[in-house]
Amino acid sequence: MRIHKKSKPKVLWFQAITCNGNTHSFLSANDNRMRLFLDSFDLIYHPSLTVNITLKEILSSNIEIDYLLVEGAISSNERFFSLSNLSTNSLINKLIKKTKYLIAVGSCASNGGIHAKFEENKDIKSLSKSIEAKSLSLLQHPIINLTGCPVHPEWILQTLFSLKEYGKMKLDEEGRPVELYSSLAHHGCTRNEYFEWKVEAESFGHKEGCLFYEQGCRGPMTHASCNKILWNDVNSKTRVGMPCIGCTESDFPRDNMLETRKNIGIPHEVPLGISKRAYLSLTGIAKTFKIERLHKKLND
Ligand code: SF4
């Protein structure tokens, strides 16, 4: 009896206007998870990781792509031609005709990100704003936005494994998987006790204190699981004393990201879900308790 082995779903990673940060992040995935990915999927093309076939050959073939991952922002401007005089925009619109699922990897692909903000060329856009409407309707699923600058490697893997297993994912209003983006970066931060009792960090890189009051931490306003699914399995920005800069939100990048905007000493923005008045009452009370333990060095 001949046993037919089921072929693995095909993944194509396309790079548009990007710094490669999401590729670097993906390569730092947990070893076992990366091995499972390579065993479960067929990575047919990545501009820096695969050698068997070129993008040009894929475009002229009848190869079907199960998961098209796009890193970087998109433009139809001739400055960003990348292959055979085709712009990133026309390449994407060709590839999508062969594709079942389209995944924006990182903040530039999801929202335009740093390139859309700082490039003089205003034609740089997110993936969802670059796709022709009739192509979108051919996809098996709405575009999935994996925001983050860069996106966490495990979020990419969890998305692929979920789609492979269930064929769909519940998305929030910005197209992000709810499973990965429903809680805030503040969730699981080791500095929560300092936040509650309004104890400020002296500066970056210290073990003690909360970074919300002076250093611009946006953990309480940012949908991301960075403090639940740790980076390199051990850490996060806030755990090492750097503020969350809110890179998973659509208004990223903002100006002056490492300082807390204030008006007469009151933070311009307060944690999601609480009114400014209620927040001020709470913090006013918290500040009246001086808990000596929280004002000492953890390790002298
Ligand atoms: S450092 Fe940021 S994420 Fe951590 S407790 Fe303070 S505000 Fe929340």
Residues whose N, C-alpha, C, O or C-beta is under 5 A from the ligand:
A	BS01	SF4	A185 H186 C189 R191 N192 F195 C210 L211 F212 C217 G219 P220 T238
